[in-house]
Amino acid sequence: MSATDQLQNDTKRARARARKHGFIEQRDVRVPMDDGVELVGSLYLPLEPDPTLPTIVIRGPYGRRGPVAGGAHRLAKQGFTVFFQSCRGTWGSPGVFTPQIDEQRDGIATHRWVRQQPWFTGRVATFGESYMGYTQWAVAGRMQQEEPENAPDALVLNITMPDFGAITWDNGAYSLRNALGWSRMMGRMAKGGLALLGMLFPDPKLTRAFDVLPLSAGDTAATGQPIHWYQDWVKHERLTDKYWTQQSHTASVSDVTAPVFMISGWYDIFLPWQLRTYAQLVAAGNPPSLTAGPWGHVTPGLQDAVGPESEAFLRETFAGEAWDRPAPVRAFQTGAEVWHDLAAWPPAGSSVESWFLREDGGVGRDAVPGGVTRYTYDPDAPTPAVGGPSLKRNTLPTDNRTHEKRSDVAVFRSAPLGDGVEVAGEPVARIRFRSSAPSFDVFVRLTDVHPDGRSMTVCDGIRRIGSVGTAATDPEPDAEGFREVDVTLWPTFHRFAPGHRIGIQVSSGAHPRYARNPGTGEPAFDAQATVVAHQEISHAGPTASRLDLPVWRR
């Protein structure tokens, strides 16, 4: 039986055995915080509770009605007691919503309170995706260290990460589309609008705001007024600032000893960091179960896996029911379009293979010394983003053919492959780069070039040089002014078929997915002036530009 058939059969079995209990919802249940504020939540009590199952705690800022409540309803129908709380300053919970900052103290107070309630079933599992996964990370490691008797007994972490600063300033580049789009969404939500639905439709006001400089004026352009957290995000470019370190829970990931289940997608906004937290847990001796599929952050097919697989994990963990899962990791291989059951991620047998960029536009396993590729980047006409992970529905692979005709995009392609090449892990581009501007971005994209000419996105990554936030980690220029810029691309599990070609793009932006780099090196909060940058990619020397691919040989 193929891995694809196995996944489909597992899903069918999970649906068939769903208990479909009725439940009672108690709304506006109040929970006192340490500072006296009472946050509100909804309690879902099954009419036929299963005493072997844990109480589920969900905490989030997106309300407790409509599609957001789907997971809570599904679990309650299957016999789980569920408490779903709105974060401080959202959906009836008093206080001021300041993303990430209050989630640890409020989450800890909530977990203590849940364990004292008469409906508590004796054990706790946390559940949720995106921000509702962040709230799990906020409490799990610290509680395990300081009060293990109140710590979660299991975690279900879907498309999430423990440090939102790292995605906001992604290797020094500001994630404008997500940061400003999400902030506008939350502003609409505070006014009672259908904010999540609004993310799916064009927003001319937001589109215009993406082009505003300085970045600190974008929120006013989009919403008519400043948004306090957005101002803080733009102001703090250094991830070492206290503003970001106080809300990062990456360091405590290794302290989590409870069983963990993760779901992610190859096109999700949190993918690199989620897989790194997976690796942290593996290194700490607590390997999670992991499913990684062909999904973006809001791809409809994602939810088809979240429900049945989460329930199967929880029933195995707490009720001892067998989970029909042959290996800890289930990963979908794009290009081949098949599921694989693996012992770990990345799979055994992956090793680095270098593919060198050549002056003639070729890509090959052997370096051909010499030459420079040049292009010009104009921040007043920035290189646009074509696809890529975002909060929008359509984030699946995009055809880059038209984009690659731009003069500000350097394109390199291999000869047609005689044998297939399978990539499993994080590719790293090592680009020997020189710019006339004080600050610049290096954006690298890996594509699968089909025999019919389509150049389909596989994965990409960005790194900014010469900014306030990157000064401490920028590589030094050599005697010729070139810097060896390493750009880590999004993780991928992809097969390049025989006859296909490996494509590599190098450019200096992907606007508005990432805010354009004005080029001056001034603080992003104030920078309005722009400079045209003349860029050079070197193909010479012992560190000639290349892409290091984690090739899977099985």
C-alpha positions as CSV (number, residue, x, y, z in Angstrom):
1,M,0.0,0.0,0.0
2,S,1.4,3.4,-0.9
3,A,1.9,6.1,1.6
4,T,-0.9,8.2,-0.1
5,D,-3.4,5.3,0.2
6,Q,-2.3,4.9,3.8
7,L,-3.0,8.6,4.7
8,Q,-6.4,8.4,3.0
9,N,-7.4,5.2,4.8
10,D,-6.2,6.6,8.1
11,T,-8.4,9.7,7.5
12,K,-11.4,7.5,6.6
13,R,-11.0,5.3,9.7
14,A,-10.7,8.4,11.9
15,R,-13.9,9.9,10.5
16,A,-15.7,6.6,10.8
17,R,-14.9,6.2,14.4
18,A,-15.7,9.8,15.3
19,R,-18.1,9.7,18.3
20,K,-20.2,12.7,17.2
21,H,-21.4,13.3,20.7
22,G,-23.5,16.3,21.5
23,F,-22.1,19.0,23.8
24,I,-23.2,21.9,25.8
25,E,-21.4,25.3,25.3
26,Q,-21.1,27.6,28.3
27,R,-20.2,31.1,27.0
28,D,-18.3,33.9,28.6
29,V,-16.7,31.8,31.3
30,R,-14.4,34.2,33.2
31,V,-10.9,33.4,34.3
32,P,-9.0,35.7,36.7
33,M,-5.4,36.7,35.8
34,D,-2.7,37.6,38.2
35,D,-3.4,41.3,37.7
36,G,-7.1,41.0,38.3
37,V,-8.2,41.1,34.7
38,E,-10.8,38.4,33.9
39,L,-10.3,36.8,30.5
40,V,-13.3,35.1,28.9
41,G,-13.7,31.8,27.2
42,S,-16.2,29.2,26.0
43,L,-16.4,25.8,27.7
44,Y,-17.6,22.9,25.7
45,L,-18.9,20.0,27.8
46,P,-19.6,16.7,25.9
47,L,-23.0,15.1,26.8
48,E,-21.0,11.8,27.0
49,P,-17.5,12.8,28.1
50,D,-14.8,10.2,27.8
51,P,-12.9,10.0,31.1
52,T,-9.8,8.6,29.4
53,L,-9.4,11.8,27.4
54,P,-7.7,15.1,28.4
55,T,-9.2,18.5,28.8
56,I,-8.2,20.6,25.8
57,V,-7.0,24.2,26.3
58,I,-7.1,26.6,23.3
59,R,-6.0,30.2,23.6
60,G,-6.3,32.7,20.7
61,P,-7.1,36.2,19.5
62,Y,-9.5,35.4,16.6
63,G,-12.8,34.9,18.4
64,R,-14.7,31.8,19.4
65,R,-17.4,31.6,16.7
66,G,-17.5,30.6,13.1
67,P,-14.7,28.7,11.4
68,V,-12.2,29.5,14.2
69,A,-14.3,27.4,16.6
70,G,-14.3,24.4,14.2
71,G,-11.6,22.6,16.0
72,A,-13.1,23.0,19.4
73,H,-16.5,21.8,18.2
74,R,-15.0,18.8,16.5
75,L,-13.1,17.7,19.6
76,A,-16.1,18.3,21.8
77,K,-18.2,16.1,19.5
78,Q,-15.7,13.3,20.0
79,G,-15.9,13.4,23.8
80,F,-13.2,15.9,24.7
81,T,-13.9,18.6,27.3
82,V,-12.6,21.9,25.6
83,F,-11.9,25.3,27.1
84,F,-11.4,27.9,24.4
85,Q,-10.2,31.3,25.7
86,S,-9.9,34.7,24.0
87,C,-6.6,36.4,24.6
88,R,-6.3,39.7,26.5
89,G,-7.9,42.6,24.7
90,T,-9.8,40.4,22.1
91,W,-13.4,39.2,21.8
92,G,-14.7,40.2,25.2
93,S,-11.6,39.7,27.2
94,P,-10.7,43.1,28.7
95,G,-7.3,44.7,28.6
96,V,-5.1,45.8,25.7
97,F,-4.1,43.3,23.0
98,T,-0.3,43.5,22.5
99,P,0.6,40.5,20.4
100,Q,2.8,37.9,22.1
101,I,3.7,40.0,25.1
102,D,1.1,38.8,27.6
103,E,0.6,35.2,26.5
104,Q,3.0,33.6,28.9
105,R,1.7,35.1,32.1
106,D,-2.0,34.8,31.0
107,G,-1.5,31.3,29.8
108,I,0.1,30.1,33.0
109,A,-2.7,31.6,35.1
110,T,-5.2,29.9,32.8
111,H,-3.6,26.5,33.1
112,R,-3.6,26.7,36.9
113,W,-7.2,27.7,36.9
114,V,-8.3,24.9,34.5
115,R,-6.8,22.2,36.8
116,Q,-9.0,23.5,39.7
117,Q,-12.3,23.3,37.9
118,P,-14.9,20.5,38.7
119,W,-15.1,19.6,35.0
120,F,-11.3,19.1,34.6
121,T,-10.7,15.5,33.4
122,G,-7.3,15.0,35.1
123,R,-4.9,15.8,32.3
124,V,-4.5,18.7,29.8
125,A,-3.6,18.9,26.2
126,T,-3.1,22.1,24.3
127,F,-4.3,22.5,20.8
128,G,-4.3,25.1,18.0
129,E,-2.7,26.6,14.9
130,S,-0.8,29.7,14.1
131,Y,-1.1,32.2,17.0
132,M,-3.0,29.5,18.9
133,G,0.2,27.4,18.6
134,Y,2.3,30.3,19.8
135,T,0.3,30.5,23.0
136,Q,1.1,26.8,23.6
137,W,4.9,27.4,23.2
138,A,4.6,30.4,25.6
139,V,3.7,28.2,28.5
140,A,4.9,24.7,27.9
141,G,8.7,24.9,28.5
142,R,8.6,27.3,31.4
143,M,5.9,25.4,33.2
144,Q,7.7,22.1,32.7
145,Q,10.7,23.6,34.4
146,E,9.0,25.6,37.2
147,E,5.7,23.8,38.0
148,P,5.6,20.5,36.1
149,E,2.4,19.5,38.0
150,N,0.5,22.2,36.0
151,A,2.3,21.9,32.7
152,P,0.5,20.6,29.6
153,D,0.5,16.8,29.2
154,A,0.6,16.9,25.4
155,L,0.8,19.6,22.7
156,V,-0.9,19.7,19.2
157,L,1.1,22.4,17.3
158,N,-0.2,23.2,13.8
159,I,1.5,25.6,11.4
160,T,3.1,27.7,14.2
161,M,6.4,28.7,15.9
162,P,7.6,29.9,19.3
163,D,9.1,33.3,18.2
164,F,7.2,35.7,16.0
165,G,10.1,38.2,15.9
166,A,12.0,35.8,13.6
167,I,9.3,35.8,11.0
168,T,8.6,39.5,11.3
169,W,12.3,40.4,10.5
170,D,13.2,37.4,8.4
171,N,17.0,37.5,8.2
172,G,16.8,41.3,8.5
173,A,14.1,41.8,5.8
174,Y,10.7,43.0,7.1
175,S,7.9,40.6,6.2
176,L,5.6,43.5,5.1
177,R,2.7,41.6,3.5
178,N,2.1,39.4,6.6
179,A,2.9,42.0,9.2
180,L,0.8,44.8,7.8
181,G,-1.9,42.5,6.4
182,W,-2.3,40.7,9.8
183,S,-2.4,44.1,11.6
184,R,-5.1,45.4,9.4
185,M,-7.0,42.2,9.8
186,M,-6.8,42.5,13.6
187,G,-8.0,46.1,13.5
188,R,-11.0,45.0,11.5
189,M,-11.7,42.2,13.9
190,A,-11.7,44.6,16.9
191,K,-14.5,46.4,15.1
192,G,-16.5,43.2,14.7
193,G,-15.8,42.8,11.0
194,L,-15.4,39.5,9.2
195,A,-11.7,39.9,9.3
196,L,-10.6,36.4,8.4
197,L,-12.9,36.4,5.4
198,G,-11.7,39.8,4.4
199,M,-8.1,38.4,4.0
200,L,-9.3,36.4,1.0
201,F,-10.4,39.4,-1.1
202,P,-8.5,42.3,-2.7
203,D,-7.9,45.3,-0.4
204,P,-6.9,48.3,-2.5
205,K,-6.2,50.4,0.6
206,L,-3.8,47.8,1.9
207,T,-2.2,47.4,-1.5
208,R,-1.4,51.1,-1.6
209,A,-0.1,51.1,1.9
210,F,2.5,48.5,0.9
211,D,4.3,51.2,-1.2
212,V,4.4,53.8,1.5
213,L,7.7,55.0,3.0
214,P,8.8,55.1,5.7
215,L,7.5,51.8,6.8
216,S,6.3,53.3,10.1
217,A,3.6,55.1,8.0
218,G,2.1,52.0,6.5
219,D,-0.4,51.2,9.3
220,T,-1.9,54.7,9.1
221,A,-2.1,54.4,5.3
222,A,-3.9,51.1,5.6
223,T,-6.2,51.8,8.5
224,G,-6.3,55.5,9.1
225,Q,-4.4,55.4,12.3
226,P,-1.2,54.0,13.9
227,I,-1.3,50.5,15.3
228,H,0.8,50.4,18.5
229,W,2.3,46.9,18.0
230,Y,3.0,47.6,14.3
231,Q,4.9,50.7,15.3
232,D,6.9,48.6,17.8
233,W,7.7,46.0,15.2
234,V,9.1,48.5,12.7
235,K,11.0,50.3,15.4
236,H,12.8,47.2,16.7
237,E,14.9,45.8,13.8
238,R,17.3,43.9,16.1
239,L,16.0,40.6,17.3
240,T,18.3,41.0,20.2
241,D,16.2,43.9,21.5
242,K,14.3,43.2,24.7
243,Y,11.1,43.8,22.9
244,W,11.7,40.6,20.9
245,T,13.6,38.5,23.4
246,Q,10.8,38.8,26.0
247,Q,8.3,37.2,23.6
248,S,10.6,34.5,22.2
249,H,10.2,31.0,23.6
250,T,12.7,29.3,21.4
251,A,15.1,28.7,24.2
252,S,12.6,26.8,26.2
253,V,11.6,24.4,23.5
254,S,14.1,21.8,24.7
255,D,12.5,21.9,28.1
256,V,9.2,20.4,26.8
257,T,9.0,16.7,27.8
258,A,5.3,16.2,27.0
259,P,4.4,14.3,23.7
260,V,4.1,16.7,20.7
261,F,2.3,16.4,17.4
262,M,3.1,18.9,14.6
263,I,1.5,19.6,11.3
264,S,3.1,22.0,8.8
265,G,3.1,22.7,5.0
266,W,5.9,23.2,2.5
267,Y,4.3,26.6,1.7
268,D,3.4,27.7,5.2
269,I,4.7,31.0,6.6
270,F,6.1,29.3,9.7
271,L,7.7,26.2,8.1
272,P,11.4,26.8,8.6
273,W,11.0,27.7,12.3
274,Q,8.6,24.9,13.0
275,L,11.0,22.3,11.5
276,R,13.8,23.8,13.6
277,T,11.7,23.4,16.8
278,Y,11.1,19.8,15.7
279,A,14.9,19.4,15.5
280,Q,15.3,20.9,18.9
281,L,12.9,18.4,20.4
282,V,14.6,15.5,18.7
283,A,18.0,16.7,20.0
284,A,16.5,16.9,23.5
285,G,15.3,13.3,23.3
286,N,11.6,14.1,22.8
287,P,11.0,13.5,19.1
288,P,7.5,14.7,18.0
289,S,5.2,13.1,15.5
290,L,5.3,15.3,12.4
291,T,3.1,15.6,9.2
292,A,4.3,18.0,6.5
293,G,2.1,18.3,3.4
294,P,1.6,20.3,0.2
295,W,-0.2,23.2,2.0
296,G,0.1,26.9,2.7
297,H,-1.1,28.6,5.8
298,V,-4.8,28.7,4.8
299,T,-4.9,25.9,2.2
300,P,-8.3,24.2,2.6
301,G,-6.8,20.7,2.4
302,L,-4.8,21.4,5.5
303,Q,-7.8,21.0,7.7
304,D,-8.6,17.6,6.3
305,A,-5.5,16.4,8.0
306,V,-5.5,18.5,11.2
307,G,-8.7,17.0,12.6
308,P,-8.3,13.2,12.1
309,E,-4.5,13.2,12.8
310,S,-4.8,15.4,15.9
311,E,-7.5,13.2,17.3
312,A,-5.5,10.0,16.5
313,F,-2.5,11.4,18.3
314,L,-4.5,12.4,21.4
315,R,-6.3,9.0,21.6
316,E,-3.0,7.2,21.3
317,T,-1.3,9.4,23.9
318,F,-4.1,9.4,26.5
319,A,-6.4,6.4,25.8
320,G,-3.8,4.0,24.4
321,E,-5.7,3.5,21.1
322,A,-3.5,2.4,18.3
323,W,-2.7,5.1,15.7
324,D,-2.3,3.5,12.2
325,R,0.9,5.4,11.5
326,P,3.9,3.4,10.4
327,A,6.6,6.0,11.2
328,P,6.9,9.2,13.2
329,V,7.2,11.5,10.2
330,R,4.7,11.6,7.3
331,A,6.0,13.9,4.5
332,F,4.6,14.7,1.1
333,Q,7.2,14.8,-1.7
334,T,6.4,17.5,-4.3
335,G,7.4,16.8,-7.8
336,A,6.8,13.1,-7.3
337,E,3.5,13.9,-5.6
338,V,3.7,11.0,-3.1
339,W,3.6,10.6,0.7
340,H,6.6,9.1,2.5
341,D,6.7,7.6,6.0
342,L,10.0,8.5,7.5
343,A,11.8,7.8,10.8
344,A,12.9,11.4,11.1
345,W,13.2,14.7,9.3
346,P,15.3,15.3,7.2
347,P,15.4,11.6,6.1
348,A,18.6,9.5,6.5
349,G,20.7,9.7,3.4
350,S,20.6,13.4,2.8
351,S,24.0,15.0,2.0
352,V,25.1,18.3,0.5
353,E,25.8,18.6,-3.2
354,S,27.0,22.0,-4.6
355,W,25.5,23.4,-7.8
356,F,27.5,26.3,-9.1
357,L,26.1,29.4,-10.8
358,R,28.0,30.3,-14.1
359,E,28.5,33.6,-15.9
360,D,26.7,32.1,-19.0
361,G,23.5,31.5,-17.0
362,G,24.2,27.8,-16.5
363,V,24.1,25.7,-13.3
364,G,26.4,22.7,-12.8
365,R,28.0,20.5,-10.3
366,D,31.5,21.7,-11.4
367,A,32.7,25.2,-10.9
368,V,33.7,27.1,-14.0
369,P,36.0,29.9,-12.6
370,G,35.6,33.5,-13.6
371,G,33.1,36.1,-14.6
372,V,30.5,38.4,-13.0
373,T,26.7,38.6,-13.5
374,R,25.3,42.1,-13.1
375,Y,21.9,43.6,-12.6
376,T,20.4,46.8,-11.3
377,Y,17.9,47.1,-8.4
378,D,15.7,50.2,-8.2
379,P,13.8,50.5,-4.9
380,D,11.4,52.9,-6.5
381,A,10.4,50.1,-8.9
382,P,11.1,47.2,-6.7
383,T,11.4,43.6,-7.9
384,P,7.9,42.2,-7.2
385,A,7.0,39.1,-5.2
386,V,5.7,36.2,-7.3
387,G,3.9,33.7,-5.0
388,G,5.6,32.5,-1.9
389,P,4.3,31.7,1.6
390,S,1.8,34.3,2.9
391,L,-1.6,34.6,4.7
392,K,-3.4,34.6,1.4
393,R,-5.1,31.5,0.1
394,N,-3.2,31.0,-3.1
395,T,0.4,30.3,-2.0
396,L,1.1,27.1,-4.0
397,P,3.9,27.0,-6.5
398,T,3.9,29.7,-9.2
399,D,5.2,29.8,-12.8
400,N,8.1,32.2,-12.9
401,R,8.6,32.5,-16.6
402,T,7.4,36.1,-17.0
403,H,9.1,37.2,-13.8
404,E,12.4,35.8,-15.0
405,K,12.4,38.1,-18.0
406,R,12.9,41.1,-15.8
407,S,16.2,42.9,-16.0
408,D,16.6,42.9,-12.2
409,V,16.4,39.1,-11.9
410,A,19.5,37.0,-12.6
411,V,18.5,33.5,-13.9
412,F,20.6,30.4,-13.9
413,R,19.6,26.9,-15.2
414,S,21.1,23.5,-15.4
415,A,21.1,21.3,-18.4
416,P,18.2,18.8,-18.5
417,L,18.7,16.2,-15.8
418,G,19.6,12.7,-16.9
419,D,18.6,11.2,-13.6
420,G,16.1,12.5,-11.1
421,V,17.4,14.7,-8.2
422,E,15.6,14.5,-4.8
423,V,16.1,17.3,-2.3
424,A,15.2,16.9,1.4
425,G,16.1,19.7,3.8
426,E,17.1,23.3,3.7
427,P,19.1,24.4,0.6
428,V,21.7,27.1,1.3
429,A,22.7,29.6,-1.4
430,R,26.2,30.9,-1.0
431,I,26.4,34.0,-3.1
432,R,29.6,36.0,-3.6
433,F,28.0,39.4,-3.9
434,R,28.9,43.1,-4.3
435,S,26.6,46.1,-4.3
436,S,27.1,49.8,-4.9
437,A,24.5,50.5,-2.1
438,P,25.3,50.7,1.6
439,S,22.5,48.2,2.2
440,F,21.0,45.5,0.0
441,D,19.0,42.3,-0.1
442,V,19.9,39.0,-1.7
443,F,16.8,37.0,-2.6
444,V,17.3,33.5,-4.0
445,R,14.7,31.1,-5.4
446,L,15.0,27.5,-6.5
447,T,12.7,26.5,-9.3
448,D,11.8,23.3,-11.2
449,V,12.0,24.0,-14.9
450,H,9.7,21.7,-16.8
451,P,10.3,20.5,-20.4
452,D,7.4,22.7,-21.5
453,G,9.2,25.8,-20.2
454,R,7.4,26.3,-16.9
455,S,9.6,27.5,-14.1
456,M,7.8,26.4,-11.0
457,T,8.7,27.6,-7.5
458,V,10.2,25.0,-5.2
459,C,11.4,27.3,-2.3
460,D,13.3,30.5,-1.7
461,G,14.9,32.7,1.0
462,I,16.2,36.2,1.6
463,R,18.9,37.9,3.6
464,R,19.5,41.6,4.2
465,I,23.0,43.1,4.5
466,G,24.0,46.6,5.8
467,S,20.9,47.3,8.0
468,V,20.5,48.3,11.6
469,G,19.3,44.8,12.4
470,T,22.0,42.9,10.6
471,A,25.2,44.9,11.4
472,A,26.3,42.3,14.0
473,T,26.1,39.4,11.6
474,D,27.0,40.9,8.2
475,P,29.9,39.1,6.4
476,E,32.9,41.3,5.9
477,P,33.8,42.4,2.3
478,D,37.0,41.0,0.8
479,A,39.7,43.1,-0.9
480,E,37.5,43.4,-4.0
481,G,34.4,44.4,-2.1
482,F,32.6,41.1,-2.5
483,R,30.9,39.5,0.5
484,E,30.1,35.8,0.9
485,V,26.3,36.0,1.6
486,D,24.7,32.8,2.8
487,V,21.0,32.6,2.2
488,T,19.1,29.7,3.8
489,L,16.1,28.8,1.7
490,W,12.8,27.4,2.9
491,P,12.9,23.7,3.7
492,T,11.7,21.4,0.9
493,F,11.0,17.8,0.0
494,H,11.1,17.8,-3.8
495,R,11.9,15.6,-6.7
496,F,13.3,17.0,-10.0
497,A,12.3,14.5,-12.6
498,P,14.6,13.4,-15.4
499,G,14.4,15.8,-18.3
500,H,13.7,18.7,-15.9
501,R,16.2,21.4,-15.1
502,I,17.3,23.0,-11.8
503,G,16.6,26.8,-11.9
504,I,18.0,29.4,-9.6
505,Q,17.0,33.1,-9.4
506,V,19.0,35.8,-7.7
507,S,17.5,39.2,-7.2
508,S,17.3,41.9,-4.5
509,G,13.7,41.8,-3.3
510,A,10.2,40.3,-3.4
511,H,7.9,43.3,-2.7
512,P,5.6,43.4,-0.8
513,R,6.1,40.0,0.6
514,Y,9.3,41.6,2.0
515,A,9.5,45.4,2.3
516,R,11.8,46.9,-0.3
517,N,15.3,47.8,0.9
518,P,15.7,51.6,0.3
519,G,19.5,50.9,0.1
520,T,20.7,53.7,2.5
521,G,21.1,51.6,5.6
522,E,19.1,54.0,7.7
523,P,16.7,52.8,10.3
524,A,13.6,51.3,8.7
525,F,11.3,53.4,10.9
526,D,12.4,56.6,9.3
527,A,14.0,55.7,6.0
528,Q,12.4,57.5,3.0
529,A,15.3,58.2,0.7
530,T,16.2,55.5,-1.8
531,V,19.3,54.7,-3.8
532,V,19.6,52.7,-7.0
533,A,21.9,49.6,-6.4
534,H,24.2,48.1,-9.0
535,Q,24.6,44.5,-8.0
536,E,27.3,41.9,-9.0
537,I,27.4,38.2,-8.5
538,S,30.9,36.7,-8.7
539,H,31.6,33.3,-10.2
540,A,35.3,33.4,-9.4
541,G,37.6,32.3,-6.6
542,P,37.5,29.4,-4.1
543,T,34.0,30.5,-2.9
544,A,32.3,30.9,-6.3
545,S,28.5,31.5,-6.0
546,R,26.6,28.2,-5.6
547,L,23.6,26.5,-4.2
548,D,24.2,23.7,-1.7
549,L,21.4,21.2,-2.1
550,P,20.6,18.6,0.5
551,V,20.3,15.7,-1.9
552,W,18.5,12.6,-0.7
553,R,20.0,9.3,-1.9
554,R,18.0,6.3,-0.8
